[in-house]
Amino acid sequence: MADLDDLRSRWLRALLMARDDDSCGPDPYRYADELLRRWQEPQRRYHTLAHLTAVLDHIDVLEEYADDPELVRLAAWFHDAVYLPDRSTNEERSARLAERALPEAMISAKNTAEVARLVRLTVTHDPADGDRNGEVLCDADLAILAAPPSAYAAYTAAVREEYHFVPNDAFREGRSAILRQLLALPRLFRTPHGRTEWEPTARYNLAAELEMLSTATDPAS
C-alpha cells in the first residue's frame, strides 16, 4: 500500500526545490492530490502508485547522475499521469498536463519545458548520449526489468491485466516483439549504476519471459 502522506511530502520537496524563487503560489498540495487521484484510476494495474513510488525510489538511487534531480522527480510524477491502455498518446498528454500545471505551481518556463521533454522521452526510453536527466528517468522507469523473479512475474501479470481487452495470441505477439526489441539494444540502462547493477538481471528476465511466451498456448485452444 502506497504511503500517500509520504508521496505528498516528496512532491512538495521536489516542487519547492525546482522553483527559481520562494514566491508564494497556489497550494502545492492541490497538484499532488490531483496527480495522486490520477495514479489511482481503476484501469491501472501496473501503472499505479506502487510504480510511481518505485520510480521515485530509483531516482533517489541514481540522483548523482542527474544534472537536475528535482526536475527528474517532477517528470516521474507526470510521466504516466495520463494513462489509458488502449491509447498511444499517453506520454504526449502527460507532457501537456505538466506544461499546464507546472507554470501555475510557480515553476519557470525553462524548468517546465525540461520536465515535459523528459516525460516525452519515456515514449522511446532512448536518451541521447550526455542527456543525464533523461538517462536517470529512463533507467528509473525501466528498473522493474531487473526485479527479482517474483516481482518481475507480478509486473508481467499486471501488464497483462491492463491489456485484458487484447486477445491472448495478439498480446503474446505484441509483447514478444517488444521484448525482442529490448534485447536487441546494445544497452538497456545508461547510467553507470544501471549498467552494472541492473543490466544482467534485466536481460535474463526479458529472455526468460520471451521463452515463456514462445511456448505458451491459448487455454481455449
MODELLER restraints for C-alpha pairs under 7 A, 6 or more apart:
rsr = mdl.restraints
at = mdl.atoms
rsr.add(forms.Gaussian(group=physical.xy_distance, feature=features.Distance(at['CA:2:A'], at['CA:49:A']), mean=6.19, stdev=0.5))
rsr.add(forms.Gaussian(group=physical.xy_distance, feature=features.Distance(at['CA:2:A'], at['CA:50:A']), mean=6.08, stdev=0.5))
rsr.add(forms.Gaussian(group=physical.xy_distance, feature=features.Distance(at['CA:8:A'], at['CA:29:A']), mean=6.84, stdev=0.5))
rsr.add(forms.Gaussian(group=physical.xy_distance, feature=features.Distance(at['CA:8:A'], at['CA:32:A']), mean=5.92, stdev=0.5))
rsr.add(forms.Gaussian(group=physical.xy_distance, feature=features.Distance(at['CA:11:A'], at['CA:32:A']), mean=6.35, stdev=0.5))
rsr.add(forms.Gaussian(group=physical.xy_distance, feature=features.Distance(at['CA:12:A'], at['CA:28:A']), mean=6.62, stdev=0.5))
rsr.add(forms.Gaussian(group=physical.xy_distance, feature=features.Distance(at['CA:14:A'], at['CA:70:A']), mean=5.06, stdev=0.5))
rsr.add(forms.Gaussian(group=physical.xy_distance, feature=features.Distance(at['CA:14:A'], at['CA:73:A']), mean=6.52, stdev=0.5))
rsr.add(forms.Gaussian(group=physical.xy_distance, feature=features.Distance(at['CA:14:A'], at['CA:74:A']), mean=6.53, stdev=0.5))
rsr.add(forms.Gaussian(group=physical.xy_distance, feature=features.Distance(at['CA:17:A'], at['CA:70:A']), mean=6.59, stdev=0.5))
rsr.add(forms.Gaussian(group=physical.xy_distance, feature=features.Distance(at['CA:18:A'], at['CA:70:A']), mean=5.89, stdev=0.5))
rsr.add(forms.Gaussian(group=physical.xy_distance, feature=features.Distance(at['CA:18:A'], at['CA:71:A']), mean=6.33, stdev=0.5))
rsr.add(forms.Gaussian(group=physical.xy_distance, feature=features.Distance(at['CA:18:A'], at['CA:107:A']), mean=6.69, stdev=0.5))
rsr.add(forms.Gaussian(group=physical.xy_distance, feature=features.Distance(at['CA:19:A'], at['CA:106:A']), mean=6.43, stdev=0.5))
rsr.add(forms.Gaussian(group=physical.xy_distance, feature=features.Distance(at['CA:19:A'], at['CA:107:A']), mean=5.12, stdev=0.5))
rsr.add(forms.Gaussian(group=physical.xy_distance, feature=features.Distance(at['CA:19:A'], at['CA:108:A']), mean=6.84, stdev=0.5))
rsr.add(forms.Gaussian(group=physical.xy_distance, feature=features.Distance(at['CA:20:A'], at['CA:108:A']), mean=6.79, stdev=0.5))
rsr.add(forms.Gaussian(group=physical.xy_distance, feature=features.Distance(at['CA:25:A'], at['CA:105:A']), mean=6.30, stdev=0.5))
rsr.add(forms.Gaussian(group=physical.xy_distance, feature=features.Distance(at['CA:25:A'], at['CA:106:A']), mean=6.25, stdev=0.5))
rsr.add(forms.Gaussian(group=physical.xy_distance, feature=features.Distance(at['CA:26:A'], at['CA:105:A']), mean=6.26, stdev=0.5))
rsr.add(forms.Gaussian(group=physical.xy_distance, feature=features.Distance(at['CA:28:A'], at['CA:105:A']), mean=6.58, stdev=0.5))
rsr.add(forms.Gaussian(group=physical.xy_distance, feature=features.Distance(at['CA:35:A'], at['CA:81:A']), mean=6.43, stdev=0.5))
rsr.add(forms.Gaussian(group=physical.xy_distance, feature=features.Distance(at['CA:38:A'], at['CA:81:A']), mean=5.96, stdev=0.5))
rsr.add(forms.Gaussian(group=physical.xy_distance, feature=features.Distance(at['CA:39:A'], at['CA:48:A']), mean=5.32, stdev=0.5))
rsr.add(forms.Gaussian(group=physical.xy_distance, feature=features.Distance(at['CA:39:A'], at['CA:49:A']), mean=5.62, stdev=0.5))
rsr.add(forms.Gaussian(group=physical.xy_distance, feature=features.Distance(at['CA:39:A'], at['CA:81:A']), mean=6.21, stdev=0.5))
rsr.add(forms.Gaussian(group=physical.xy_distance, feature=features.Distance(at['CA:40:A'], at['CA:48:A']), mean=6.07, stdev=0.5))
rsr.add(forms.Gaussian(group=physical.xy_distance, feature=features.Distance(at['CA:40:A'], at['CA:49:A']), mean=6.56, stdev=0.5))
rsr.add(forms.Gaussian(group=physical.xy_distance, feature=features.Distance(at['CA:43:A'], at['CA:162:A']), mean=6.74, stdev=0.5))
rsr.add(forms.Gaussian(group=physical.xy_distance, feature=features.Distance(at['CA:44:A'], at['CA:162:A']), mean=6.20, stdev=0.5))
rsr.add(forms.Gaussian(group=physical.xy_distance, feature=features.Distance(at['CA:45:A'], at['CA:158:A']), mean=5.13, stdev=0.5))
rsr.add(forms.Gaussian(group=physical.xy_distance, feature=features.Distance(at['CA:45:A'], at['CA:159:A']), mean=6.74, stdev=0.5))
rsr.add(forms.Gaussian(group=physical.xy_distance, feature=features.Distance(at['CA:45:A'], at['CA:161:A']), mean=6.43, stdev=0.5))
rsr.add(forms.Gaussian(group=physical.xy_distance, feature=features.Distance(at['CA:45:A'], at['CA:162:A']), mean=5.63, stdev=0.5))
rsr.add(forms.Gaussian(group=physical.xy_distance, feature=features.Distance(at['CA:46:A'], at['CA:155:A']), mean=6.49, stdev=0.5))
rsr.add(forms.Gaussian(group=physical.xy_distance, feature=features.Distance(at['CA:46:A'], at['CA:158:A']), mean=5.00, stdev=0.5))
rsr.add(forms.Gaussian(group=physical.xy_distance, feature=features.Distance(at['CA:46:A'], at['CA:159:A']), mean=5.73, stdev=0.5))
rsr.add(forms.Gaussian(group=physical.xy_distance, feature=features.Distance(at['CA:52:A'], at['CA:76:A']), mean=6.94, stdev=0.5))
rsr.add(forms.Gaussian(group=physical.xy_distance, feature=features.Distance(at['CA:52:A'], at['CA:77:A']), mean=6.74, stdev=0.5))
rsr.add(forms.Gaussian(group=physical.xy_distance, feature=features.Distance(at['CA:55:A'], at['CA:76:A']), mean=6.72, stdev=0.5))
rsr.add(forms.Gaussian(group=physical.xy_distance, feature=features.Distance(at['CA:55:A'], at['CA:140:A']), mean=5.18, stdev=0.5))
rsr.add(forms.Gaussian(group=physical.xy_distance, feature=features.Distance(at['CA:55:A'], at['CA:141:A']), mean=5.58, stdev=0.5))
rsr.add(forms.Gaussian(group=physical.xy_distance, feature=features.Distance(at['CA:56:A'], at['CA:73:A']), mean=6.40, stdev=0.5))
rsr.add(forms.Gaussian(group=physical.xy_distance, feature=features.Distance(at['CA:56:A'], at['CA:76:A']), mean=6.74, stdev=0.5))
rsr.add(forms.Gaussian(group=physical.xy_distance, feature=features.Distance(at['CA:58:A'], at['CA:140:A']), mean=5.05, stdev=0.5))
rsr.add(forms.Gaussian(group=physical.xy_distance, feature=features.Distance(at['CA:59:A'], at['CA:136:A']), mean=6.58, stdev=0.5))
rsr.add(forms.Gaussian(group=physical.xy_distance, feature=features.Distance(at['CA:59:A'], at['CA:137:A']), mean=6.93, stdev=0.5))
rsr.add(forms.Gaussian(group=physical.xy_distance, feature=features.Distance(at['CA:59:A'], at['CA:140:A']), mean=5.76, stdev=0.5))
rsr.add(forms.Gaussian(group=physical.xy_distance, feature=features.Distance(at['CA:62:A'], at['CA:136:A']), mean=6.21, stdev=0.5))
rsr.add(forms.Gaussian(group=physical.xy_distance, feature=features.Distance(at['CA:63:A'], at['CA:69:A']), mean=5.55, stdev=0.5))
rsr.add(forms.Gaussian(group=physical.xy_distance, feature=features.Distance(at['CA:65:A'], at['CA:132:A']), mean=6.22, stdev=0.5))
rsr.add(forms.Gaussian(group=physical.xy_distance, feature=features.Distance(at['CA:65:A'], at['CA:136:A']), mean=6.73, stdev=0.5))
rsr.add(forms.Gaussian(group=physical.xy_distance, feature=features.Distance(at['CA:65:A'], at['CA:191:A']), mean=6.91, stdev=0.5))
rsr.add(forms.Gaussian(group=physical.xy_distance, feature=features.Distance(at['CA:66:A'], at['CA:132:A']), mean=4.98, stdev=0.5))
rsr.add(forms.Gaussian(group=physical.xy_distance, feature=features.Distance(at['CA:66:A'], at['CA:133:A']), mean=4.72, stdev=0.5))
rsr.add(forms.Gaussian(group=physical.xy_distance, feature=features.Distance(at['CA:66:A'], at['CA:136:A']), mean=6.12, stdev=0.5))
rsr.add(forms.Gaussian(group=physical.xy_distance, feature=features.Distance(at['CA:67:A'], at['CA:132:A']), mean=6.11, stdev=0.5))
rsr.add(forms.Gaussian(group=physical.xy_distance, feature=features.Distance(at['CA:67:A'], at['CA:133:A']), mean=5.88, stdev=0.5))
rsr.add(forms.Gaussian(group=physical.xy_distance, feature=features.Distance(at['CA:68:A'], at['CA:133:A']), mean=6.42, stdev=0.5))
rsr.add(forms.Gaussian(group=physical.xy_distance, feature=features.Distance(at['CA:71:A'], at['CA:115:A']), mean=5.85, stdev=0.5))
rsr.add(forms.Gaussian(group=physical.xy_distance, feature=features.Distance(at['CA:72:A'], at['CA:115:A']), mean=6.83, stdev=0.5))
rsr.add(forms.Gaussian(group=physical.xy_distance, feature=features.Distance(at['CA:72:A'], at['CA:133:A']), mean=6.17, stdev=0.5))
rsr.add(forms.Gaussian(group=physical.xy_distance, feature=features.Distance(at['CA:72:A'], at['CA:137:A']), mean=6.08, stdev=0.5))
rsr.add(forms.Gaussian(group=physical.xy_distance, feature=features.Distance(at['CA:74:A'], at['CA:115:A']), mean=6.64, stdev=0.5))
rsr.add(forms.Gaussian(group=physical.xy_distance, feature=features.Distance(at['CA:75:A'], at['CA:115:A']), mean=5.01, stdev=0.5))
rsr.add(forms.Gaussian(group=physical.xy_distance, feature=features.Distance(at['CA:75:A'], at['CA:118:A']), mean=6.13, stdev=0.5))
rsr.add(forms.Gaussian(group=physical.xy_distance, feature=features.Distance(at['CA:75:A'], at['CA:119:A']), mean=5.65, stdev=0.5))
rsr.add(forms.Gaussian(group=physical.xy_distance, feature=features.Distance(at['CA:78:A'], at['CA:94:A']), mean=5.89, stdev=0.5))
rsr.add(forms.Gaussian(group=physical.xy_distance, feature=features.Distance(at['CA:78:A'], at['CA:95:A']), mean=6.99, stdev=0.5))
rsr.add(forms.Gaussian(group=physical.xy_distance, feature=features.Distance(at['CA:78:A'], at['CA:98:A']), mean=6.35, stdev=0.5))
rsr.add(forms.Gaussian(group=physical.xy_distance, feature=features.Distance(at['CA:78:A'], at['CA:119:A']), mean=6.82, stdev=0.5))
rsr.add(forms.Gaussian(group=physical.xy_distance, feature=features.Distance(at['CA:79:A'], at['CA:91:A']), mean=6.46, stdev=0.5))
rsr.add(forms.Gaussian(group=physical.xy_distance, feature=features.Distance(at['CA:79:A'], at['CA:94:A']), mean=6.00, stdev=0.5))
rsr.add(forms.Gaussian(group=physical.xy_distance, feature=features.Distance(at['CA:79:A'], at['CA:119:A']), mean=4.83, stdev=0.5))
rsr.add(forms.Gaussian(group=physical.xy_distance, feature=features.Distance(at['CA:80:A'], at['CA:91:A']), mean=6.70, stdev=0.5))
rsr.add(forms.Gaussian(group=physical.xy_distance, feature=features.Distance(at['CA:80:A'], at['CA:94:A']), mean=6.33, stdev=0.5))
rsr.add(forms.Gaussian(group=physical.xy_distance, feature=features.Distance(at['CA:81:A'], at['CA:94:A']), mean=5.55, stdev=0.5))
rsr.add(forms.Gaussian(group=physical.xy_distance, feature=features.Distance(at['CA:82:A'], at['CA:90:A']), mean=5.43, stdev=0.5))
rsr.add(forms.Gaussian(group=physical.xy_distance, feature=features.Distance(at['CA:82:A'], at['CA:93:A']), mean=6.30, stdev=0.5))
rsr.add(forms.Gaussian(group=physical.xy_distance, feature=features.Distance(at['CA:82:A'], at['CA:94:A']), mean=5.08, stdev=0.5))
rsr.add(forms.Gaussian(group=physical.xy_distance, feature=features.Distance(at['CA:83:A'], at['CA:90:A']), mean=5.40, stdev=0.5))
rsr.add(forms.Gaussian(group=physical.xy_distance, feature=features.Distance(at['CA:84:A'], at['CA:90:A']), mean=6.76, stdev=0.5))
rsr.add(forms.Gaussian(group=physical.xy_distance, feature=features.Distance(at['CA:85:A'], at['CA:162:A']), mean=6.31, stdev=0.5))
rsr.add(forms.Gaussian(group=physical.xy_distance, feature=features.Distance(at['CA:85:A'], at['CA:163:A']), mean=6.42, stdev=0.5))
rsr.add(forms.Gaussian(group=physical.xy_distance, feature=features.Distance(at['CA:91:A'], at['CA:119:A']), mean=6.37, stdev=0.5))
rsr.add(forms.Gaussian(group=physical.xy_distance, feature=features.Distance(at['CA:91:A'], at['CA:120:A']), mean=5.61, stdev=0.5))
rsr.add(forms.Gaussian(group=physical.xy_distance, feature=features.Distance(at['CA:91:A'], at['CA:123:A']), mean=6.41, stdev=0.5))
rsr.add(forms.Gaussian(group=physical.xy_distance, feature=features.Distance(at['CA:92:A'], at['CA:120:A']), mean=6.07, stdev=0.5))
rsr.add(forms.Gaussian(group=physical.xy_distance, feature=features.Distance(at['CA:95:A'], at['CA:116:A']), mean=4.66, stdev=0.5))
rsr.add(forms.Gaussian(group=physical.xy_distance, feature=features.Distance(at['CA:95:A'], at['CA:119:A']), mean=5.56, stdev=0.5))
rsr.add(forms.Gaussian(group=physical.xy_distance, feature=features.Distance(at['CA:95:A'], at['CA:120:A']), mean=6.23, stdev=0.5))
rsr.add(forms.Gaussian(group=physical.xy_distance, feature=features.Distance(at['CA:98:A'], at['CA:116:A']), mean=6.14, stdev=0.5))
rsr.add(forms.Gaussian(group=physical.xy_distance, feature=features.Distance(at['CA:99:A'], at['CA:112:A']), mean=6.11, stdev=0.5))
rsr.add(forms.Gaussian(group=physical.xy_distance, feature=features.Distance(at['CA:99:A'], at['CA:116:A']), mean=6.41, stdev=0.5))
rsr.add(forms.Gaussian(group=physical.xy_distance, feature=features.Distance(at['CA:102:A'], at['CA:112:A']), mean=6.07, stdev=0.5))
rsr.add(forms.Gaussian(group=physical.xy_distance, feature=features.Distance(at['CA:103:A'], at['CA:109:A']), mean=6.76, stdev=0.5))
rsr.add(forms.Gaussian(group=physical.xy_distance, feature=features.Distance(at['CA:103:A'], at['CA:112:A']), mean=6.87, stdev=0.5))
rsr.add(forms.Gaussian(group=physical.xy_distance, feature=features.Distance(at['CA:118:A'], at['CA:134:A']), mean=5.97, stdev=0.5))
rsr.add(forms.Gaussian(group=physical.xy_distance, feature=features.Distance(at['CA:121:A'], at['CA:127:A']), mean=6.91, stdev=0.5))
rsr.add(forms.Gaussian(group=physical.xy_distance, feature=features.Distance(at['CA:122:A'], at['CA:138:A']), mean=6.50, stdev=0.5))
rsr.add(forms.Gaussian(group=physical.xy_distance, feature=features.Distance(at['CA:125:A'], at['CA:138:A']), mean=5.32, stdev=0.5))
rsr.add(forms.Gaussian(group=physical.xy_distance, feature=features.Distance(at['CA:127:A'], at['CA:134:A']), mean=5.43, stdev=0.5))
rsr.add(forms.Gaussian(group=physical.xy_distance, feature=features.Distance(at['CA:127:A'], at['CA:135:A']), mean=5.89, stdev=0.5))
rsr.add(forms.Gaussian(group=physical.xy_distance, feature=features.Distance(at['CA:135:A'], at['CA:190:A']), mean=5.57, stdev=0.5))
rsr.add(forms.Gaussian(group=physical.xy_distance, feature=features.Distance(at['CA:135:A'], at['CA:191:A']), mean=6.18, stdev=0.5))
rsr.add(forms.Gaussian(group=physical.xy_distance, feature=features.Distance(at['CA:136:A'], at['CA:191:A']), mean=6.64, stdev=0.5))
rsr.add(forms.Gaussian(group=physical.xy_distance, feature=features.Distance(at['CA:139:A'], at['CA:189:A']), mean=5.50, stdev=0.5))
rsr.add(forms.Gaussian(group=physical.xy_distance, feature=features.Distance(at['CA:139:A'], at['CA:190:A']), mean=6.72, stdev=0.5))
rsr.add(forms.Gaussian(group=physical.xy_distance, feature=features.Distance(at['CA:139:A'], at['CA:194:A']), mean=6.53, stdev=0.5))
rsr.add(forms.Gaussian(group=physical.xy_distance, feature=features.Distance(at['CA:143:A'], at['CA:198:A']), mean=6.99, stdev=0.5))
rsr.add(forms.Gaussian(group=physical.xy_distance, feature=features.Distance(at['CA:144:A'], at['CA:152:A']), mean=6.87, stdev=0.5))
rsr.add(forms.Gaussian(group=physical.xy_distance, feature=features.Distance(at['CA:145:A'], at['CA:152:A']), mean=6.78, stdev=0.5))
rsr.add(forms.Gaussian(group=physical.xy_distance, feature=features.Distance(at['CA:145:A'], at['CA:202:A']), mean=4.76, stdev=0.5))
rsr.add(forms.Gaussian(group=physical.xy_distance, feature=features.Distance(at['CA:145:A'], at['CA:205:A']), mean=6.75, stdev=0.5))
rsr.add(forms.Gaussian(group=physical.xy_distance, feature=features.Distance(at['CA:146:A'], at['CA:198:A']), mean=5.26, stdev=0.5))
rsr.add(forms.Gaussian(group=physical.xy_distance, feature=features.Distance(at['CA:146:A'], at['CA:199:A']), mean=6.97, stdev=0.5))
rsr.add(forms.Gaussian(group=physical.xy_distance, feature=features.Distance(at['CA:146:A'], at['CA:201:A']), mean=5.00, stdev=0.5))
rsr.add(forms.Gaussian(group=physical.xy_distance, feature=features.Distance(at['CA:146:A'], at['CA:202:A']), mean=4.03, stdev=0.5))
rsr.add(forms.Gaussian(group=physical.xy_distance, feature=features.Distance(at['CA:146:A'], at['CA:205:A']), mean=6.98, stdev=0.5))
rsr.add(forms.Gaussian(group=physical.xy_distance, feature=features.Distance(at['CA:168:A'], at['CA:218:A']), mean=6.56, stdev=0.5))
rsr.add(forms.Gaussian(group=physical.xy_distance, feature=features.Distance(at['CA:172:A'], at['CA:213:A']), mean=6.05, stdev=0.5))
rsr.add(forms.Gaussian(group=physical.xy_distance, feature=features.Distance(at['CA:176:A'], at['CA:210:A']), mean=5.88, stdev=0.5))
rsr.add(forms.Gaussian(group=physical.xy_distance, feature=features.Distance(at['CA:176:A'], at['CA:213:A']), mean=6.92, stdev=0.5))
rsr.add(forms.Gaussian(group=physical.xy_distance, feature=features.Distance(at['CA:179:A'], at['CA:206:A']), mean=6.18, stdev=0.5))
rsr.add(forms.Gaussian(group=physical.xy_distance, feature=features.Distance(at['CA:179:A'], at['CA:210:A']), mean=6.50, stdev=0.5))
rsr.add(forms.Gaussian(group=physical.xy_distance, feature=features.Distance(at['CA:182:A'], at['CA:188:A']), mean=6.97, stdev=0.5))
rsr.add(forms.Gaussian(group=physical.xy_distance, feature=features.Distance(at['CA:183:A'], at['CA:203:A']), mean=6.67, stdev=0.5))
rsr.add(forms.Gaussian(group=physical.xy_distance, feature=features.Distance(at['CA:188:A'], at['CA:199:A']), mean=6.43, stdev=0.5))
rsr.add(forms.Gaussian(group=physical.xy_distance, feature=features.Distance(at['CA:189:A'], at['CA:195:A']), mean=5.30, stdev=0.5))
rsr.add(forms.Gaussian(group=physical.xy_distance, feature=features.Distance(at['CA:189:A'], at['CA:199:A']), mean=6.42, stdev=0.5))
